Amino acid sequence: MNIVKSTHRFEAWLGSHTPIVKADLRLKHQRMAEAAFPFLRATFYRWMQIWPEVCPNLAKAPHVLGVGDLHVENFGTWRDAEGRLVWGVNDFDEAAVLPYTNDLVRLAASALLAIEGGHLSLKAKDACTVILDGYRKSLAEHGDPFVLEEEHGWLRRIALGELRNPVLFWQKMESLPRVKGEIPVSAKDALEHLLPERGLDYRVVSRVAGLGSLGRIRLVALAECNGGRIAREAKALVPSSVYWAHGAAQPELMYQVIINRAVRSPDPFVQMRGRWIVRRLSPHCCRIELGVLPKGREELRLLFAMGWETANIHLGSGSVVKKIRQHLNLSKPGWLSVSARIMADAVKKDWRSWKKSAES
């Protein structure tokens, strides 16, 4: 099955689970044609089709509750229950039980495509090596969340970039278009549940963000509260693309489960409410894109942290960790670099086909 047919079938499946925002889906298709890196971010469903075929041995590795759609732009910051700034994986829309190798290979492949796209300036082999080093070290030390207070000053400097300016952030929020028409009752209930006060006056706007989730309803409640602006987002949840690729009949939503199990200082405002994932939006509670990272950033150190954080997530699978260590010890040197290159090439092949189709 080629990428065009795969996309049509996936989107038909998606539409059977949630209403589709057609304008956002058209934007997604445009972004997919721009370059291989955004194409990767937008097409986890396709990754799950070709991954077992391209890397059959790694697809048999020990299974964990994994992120699934892991890549170098699926990291961000939030405030934990103590008000501390925390960095880590930002989105678990595609969480599912997967070989632990899937998250590592996808993260490494995304780094290679980011390097080729000029978003990172380091050697491909070094990127893969340091990701795996971070993962191994985190497993060995039983993980540790990235709380950006007394520790990790270098990461705090990376996280507090230009787009964290509150004035710019709220200007962007206020420019979002107001939702016309009726808001789903379940979304309204999810948003109001997360507001700080009952009866608070708010308006609901639509937000376009991300790539993999483009096409799904994403609503933001904006309000004034106690002298300042606040924002709460509700995004429609659907089962992981893993279930679509495997033809599973009764898919589960694992978003809350993976957060609860991981080695993590969680954001208390991220919650599953029925078929919605709701969260607080603020200058310090959002995803970090590579394009807004400050100059002089320590890229190898950042990828090491991404590898470490991947293990933080996998450690939530408990007893499987021993099998992961054994599998890693038996794996050939350079396996991640080789596999990431093979998958990156497969992604680029699909991207070229998609681009050609879009141009015709």
C-alpha positions as CSV (number, residue, x, y, z in Angstrom):
1,M,0.0,0.0,0.0
2,N,1.5,3.4,-1.0
3,I,1.4,6.5,1.2
4,V,-1.6,8.1,-0.5
5,K,-3.8,5.0,-0.1
6,S,-2.5,4.6,3.4
7,T,-3.4,8.2,4.3
8,H,-6.9,7.9,2.8
9,R,-7.6,4.7,4.7
10,F,-6.3,6.1,8.0
11,E,-8.3,9.3,7.7
12,A,-11.5,7.3,7.0
13,W,-10.8,5.3,10.2
14,L,-10.1,8.6,12.0
15,G,-13.4,10.0,10.9
16,S,-15.2,7.0,12.3
17,H,-13.9,7.9,15.8
18,T,-14.2,11.7,15.8
19,P,-15.5,14.6,13.8
20,I,-12.9,15.9,11.3
21,V,-12.0,19.5,10.9
22,K,-11.5,19.5,7.1
23,A,-9.6,22.8,6.9
24,D,-7.0,21.5,9.4
25,L,-6.7,18.3,7.5
26,R,-6.0,20.2,4.3
27,L,-3.3,22.2,6.2
28,K,-1.8,18.9,7.4
29,H,-1.6,17.6,3.9
30,Q,0.2,20.8,2.8
31,R,2.7,20.5,5.7
32,M,3.4,16.9,4.9
33,A,4.6,18.0,1.4
34,E,7.0,20.6,2.7
35,A,9.9,18.5,4.0
36,A,10.7,15.0,5.4
37,F,10.8,16.2,9.0
38,P,7.2,17.6,9.2
39,F,6.1,14.6,7.2
40,L,7.5,12.3,9.9
41,R,5.7,14.2,12.6
42,A,2.4,14.0,10.7
43,T,2.4,10.4,9.7
44,F,2.8,8.1,12.7
45,Y,0.1,5.9,11.2
46,R,2.3,5.2,8.3
47,W,5.3,4.6,10.5
48,M,3.4,1.8,12.3
49,Q,2.6,0.2,8.9
50,I,6.2,0.1,7.7
51,W,8.2,-0.2,10.9
52,P,7.6,-4.0,11.4
53,E,8.5,-4.6,7.8
54,V,11.6,-2.5,7.7
55,C,12.9,-3.4,11.2
56,P,11.4,-6.9,11.8
57,N,14.0,-8.0,14.4
58,L,13.6,-4.8,16.5
59,A,9.8,-5.1,16.3
60,K,10.2,-8.4,18.3
61,A,12.0,-6.6,21.2
62,P,10.4,-6.5,24.7
63,H,7.2,-4.5,24.8
64,V,6.5,-1.5,27.0
65,L,3.8,1.1,27.4
66,G,5.5,3.5,25.0
67,V,5.0,7.0,23.6
68,G,4.6,5.7,20.0
69,D,4.8,9.1,18.2
70,L,8.1,10.1,19.8
71,H,10.3,12.7,18.0
72,V,12.6,15.6,18.9
73,E,9.7,18.1,18.9
74,N,7.5,16.1,21.3
75,F,9.1,17.7,24.3
76,G,8.0,20.7,26.3
77,T,7.6,22.2,29.8
78,W,4.9,22.4,32.4
79,R,4.4,23.3,36.1
80,D,4.0,20.5,38.5
81,A,1.8,20.5,41.7
82,E,4.6,22.3,43.6
83,G,4.8,25.1,40.9
84,R,8.2,23.9,39.7
85,L,9.1,24.0,36.0
86,V,9.5,20.5,34.5
87,W,10.7,19.4,31.1
88,G,9.8,16.1,29.3
89,V,7.7,14.4,26.8
90,N,4.7,16.7,26.0
91,D,2.2,14.5,24.2
92,F,0.9,10.9,24.6
93,D,-1.8,10.8,22.0
94,E,-0.3,7.7,20.4
95,A,0.5,5.8,23.6
96,A,0.3,2.1,23.2
97,V,2.0,-1.2,24.1
98,L,5.0,-1.4,21.7
99,P,8.5,-2.7,21.4
100,Y,10.7,-0.4,23.5
101,T,12.9,0.0,20.4
102,N,10.1,1.8,18.5
103,D,10.4,4.9,20.6
104,L,14.2,4.9,20.4
105,V,14.4,4.4,16.6
106,R,11.7,7.0,16.0
107,L,13.4,9.5,18.2
108,A,16.7,8.9,16.5
109,A,15.2,8.9,13.0
110,S,13.6,12.3,13.8
111,A,17.0,13.6,14.9
112,L,18.5,12.5,11.6
113,L,15.8,14.2,9.6
114,A,16.1,17.3,11.7
115,I,19.9,17.4,11.0
116,E,19.3,17.0,7.3
117,G,16.6,19.8,7.5
118,G,19.1,22.2,9.2
119,H,17.3,22.2,12.5
120,L,20.2,20.5,14.4
121,S,23.9,21.0,13.7
122,L,25.6,17.8,14.7
123,K,26.7,14.5,13.2
124,A,24.1,11.8,12.7
125,K,26.1,9.0,14.4
126,D,26.8,11.2,17.4
127,A,23.1,12.0,17.7
128,C,22.1,8.3,17.8
129,T,25.0,7.4,20.2
130,V,24.0,10.1,22.7
131,I,20.3,9.2,22.7
132,L,21.1,5.6,23.5
133,D,23.6,6.6,26.1
134,G,21.0,8.7,27.9
135,Y,18.5,5.9,27.7
136,R,20.9,3.3,29.1
137,K,22.0,5.6,31.9
138,S,18.5,6.4,32.9
139,L,17.6,2.7,33.1
140,A,20.6,2.0,35.2
141,E,19.8,4.8,37.6
142,H,16.0,4.1,37.7
143,G,15.3,7.4,36.0
144,D,14.7,10.9,37.3
145,P,12.3,13.7,36.2
146,F,13.8,16.9,34.8
147,V,12.7,19.4,37.4
148,L,14.3,22.7,36.2
149,E,14.9,24.4,39.6
150,E,18.2,23.9,41.4
151,E,19.3,21.4,38.8
152,H,19.5,21.4,35.0
153,G,20.2,25.1,34.6
154,W,21.4,24.5,31.0
155,L,18.0,22.9,30.1
156,R,16.1,25.7,31.8
157,R,18.0,28.3,29.6
158,I,16.9,26.3,26.5
159,A,13.3,26.0,27.7
160,L,12.9,29.7,28.5
161,G,13.1,31.0,24.9
162,E,11.6,33.9,23.1
163,L,8.1,32.4,22.7
164,R,7.9,32.1,26.5
165,N,7.4,35.9,26.6
166,P,3.9,36.2,28.3
167,V,3.0,39.2,26.2
168,L,3.6,37.4,22.9
169,F,2.0,34.2,24.2
170,W,-1.3,35.9,25.2
171,Q,-1.3,38.0,22.0
172,K,-1.3,34.8,20.1
173,M,-4.0,33.3,22.2
174,E,-6.2,36.4,21.9
175,S,-5.9,36.3,18.1
176,L,-7.4,32.9,17.8
177,P,-10.8,32.8,16.1
178,R,-13.9,32.4,18.2
179,V,-15.8,29.2,17.7
180,K,-18.9,29.6,15.7
181,G,-21.8,27.2,16.3
182,E,-22.4,24.8,19.0
183,I,-19.6,23.4,21.2
184,P,-19.9,19.7,22.0
185,V,-21.4,19.2,25.4
186,S,-18.6,16.8,26.4
187,A,-15.9,19.4,25.4
188,K,-17.7,22.1,27.4
189,D,-17.9,19.9,30.5
190,A,-14.2,19.0,30.1
191,L,-13.1,22.6,29.8
192,E,-15.2,23.8,32.7
193,H,-14.0,21.0,34.9
194,L,-10.5,22.4,34.6
195,L,-11.3,26.1,35.2
196,P,-10.3,27.5,38.6
197,E,-13.8,28.8,39.5
198,R,-17.4,27.8,38.9
199,G,-19.4,30.2,36.8
200,L,-16.3,31.9,35.3
201,D,-17.1,33.9,32.2
202,Y,-15.0,32.5,29.2
203,R,-15.0,32.4,25.5
204,V,-14.1,29.4,23.4
205,V,-11.7,29.7,20.4
206,S,-10.3,27.1,18.0
207,R,-6.6,26.4,17.9
208,V,-4.5,24.9,15.2
209,A,-1.4,23.2,16.6
210,G,0.8,20.2,16.2
211,L,0.9,18.0,13.1
212,G,-0.1,14.4,14.0
213,S,-3.3,15.6,15.5
214,L,-4.3,18.1,12.8
215,G,-7.8,17.4,11.7
216,R,-9.1,16.7,15.2
217,I,-11.2,19.3,17.2
218,R,-9.0,21.5,19.4
219,L,-10.8,24.1,21.6
220,V,-9.4,26.6,24.0
221,A,-11.4,28.4,26.8
222,L,-10.0,31.9,27.4
223,A,-10.9,33.9,30.6
224,E,-9.8,36.6,32.9
225,C,-9.2,35.3,36.5
226,N,-7.8,37.1,39.5
227,G,-6.0,39.8,37.6
228,G,-4.7,37.9,34.6
229,R,-5.5,35.7,31.6
230,I,-5.9,31.9,31.7
231,A,-6.4,29.3,29.0
232,R,-7.6,25.7,29.1
233,E,-7.4,23.4,26.0
234,A,-9.5,20.4,25.1
235,K,-8.3,18.2,22.3
236,A,-10.3,15.3,20.9
237,L,-8.8,12.0,21.7
238,V,-8.9,8.9,19.4
239,P,-7.3,5.5,19.8
240,S,-3.6,5.2,18.9
241,S,-2.7,4.7,15.2
242,V,-1.1,1.5,16.5
243,Y,-4.5,-0.1,16.7
244,W,-5.4,1.0,13.2
245,A,-2.2,-0.5,11.8
246,H,-2.8,-3.7,13.7
247,G,-6.5,-3.9,12.9
248,A,-7.4,-4.1,16.6
249,A,-11.1,-4.3,17.3
250,Q,-11.3,-2.8,20.8
251,P,-8.6,-0.1,21.0
252,E,-7.9,1.5,24.4
253,L,-7.0,5.1,25.3
254,M,-3.7,4.9,27.2
255,Y,-3.0,8.7,27.7
256,Q,-3.7,8.8,31.4
257,V,-2.2,5.4,32.1
258,I,1.2,6.2,30.7
259,I,1.4,9.5,32.6
260,N,0.4,7.8,35.9
261,R,3.1,5.0,35.5
262,A,6.1,7.0,34.2
263,V,8.9,8.3,36.3
264,R,7.5,11.9,36.2
265,S,6.6,15.0,38.1
266,P,3.3,15.4,36.3
267,D,1.3,18.4,35.3
268,P,-1.8,18.3,37.5
269,F,-3.8,20.1,34.8
270,V,-3.3,17.4,32.2
271,Q,-6.3,15.1,32.5
272,M,-8.4,12.7,30.4
273,R,-12.1,13.7,30.5
274,G,-14.0,11.1,28.5
275,R,-12.8,11.4,24.9
276,W,-10.9,14.7,25.5
277,I,-7.5,15.5,26.8
278,V,-7.6,18.8,28.7
279,R,-4.7,20.8,29.9
280,R,-3.6,24.3,31.0
281,L,-1.9,26.5,28.4
282,S,0.5,29.2,29.5
283,P,3.9,30.5,28.4
284,H,5.6,27.8,30.4
285,C,3.1,25.0,29.7
286,C,3.5,24.1,26.0
287,R,5.6,22.2,23.5
288,I,9.1,23.4,22.4
289,E,9.8,23.5,18.7
290,L,13.4,23.3,17.4
291,G,13.0,26.5,15.5
292,V,12.6,28.6,18.7
293,L,15.5,27.1,20.6
294,P,18.1,29.7,21.6
295,K,21.5,29.9,19.8
296,G,24.4,28.2,21.6
297,R,22.2,25.4,22.8
298,E,23.9,22.2,23.8
299,E,22.4,19.9,21.3
300,L,24.2,16.6,22.3
301,R,23.3,17.3,25.9
302,L,19.7,17.9,24.8
303,L,19.5,14.6,22.9
304,F,21.0,12.8,25.9
305,A,18.2,14.2,28.0
306,M,15.6,13.1,25.4
307,G,17.0,9.5,25.6
308,W,16.9,9.7,29.4
309,E,13.3,10.9,29.4
310,T,12.4,8.1,27.0
311,A,13.6,5.6,29.7
312,N,11.7,7.6,32.3
313,I,8.5,6.6,30.4
314,H,9.5,3.0,29.8
315,L,10.4,2.5,33.5
316,G,6.7,2.7,34.1
317,S,6.4,-0.8,32.6
318,G,8.1,-2.3,35.7
319,S,9.3,-5.8,35.4
320,V,9.9,-5.5,31.6
321,V,12.9,-3.3,32.3
322,K,15.1,-6.3,33.1
323,K,14.3,-7.8,29.7
324,I,15.1,-4.5,28.0
325,R,18.6,-4.4,29.7
326,Q,19.2,-8.0,28.5
327,H,18.1,-7.1,25.0
328,L,20.3,-4.0,24.9
329,N,23.3,-6.1,26.1
330,L,22.8,-8.6,23.3
331,S,22.3,-6.0,20.6
332,K,25.0,-5.2,18.1
333,P,27.0,-2.0,18.5
334,G,25.6,0.8,16.3
335,W,22.2,-0.9,16.0
336,L,20.3,2.3,16.7
337,S,22.2,4.4,14.2
338,V,21.7,1.7,11.5
339,S,18.0,1.3,12.2
340,A,17.3,5.0,12.5
341,R,19.0,5.6,9.1
342,I,16.9,2.8,7.5
343,M,13.7,4.2,8.9
344,A,14.7,7.8,8.0
345,D,15.3,6.7,4.4
346,A,11.9,4.9,4.3
347,V,10.2,8.1,5.6
348,K,11.9,10.2,2.9
349,K,10.8,7.7,0.2
350,D,7.2,8.1,1.3
351,W,7.6,11.8,1.6
352,R,8.8,12.1,-2.0
353,S,5.9,10.0,-3.2
354,W,3.5,12.2,-1.2
355,K,5.0,15.4,-2.6
356,K,4.8,14.1,-6.1
357,S,1.2,13.2,-5.6
358,A,0.4,16.7,-4.1
359,E,2.1,18.4,-7.1
360,S,0.2,16.4,-9.7
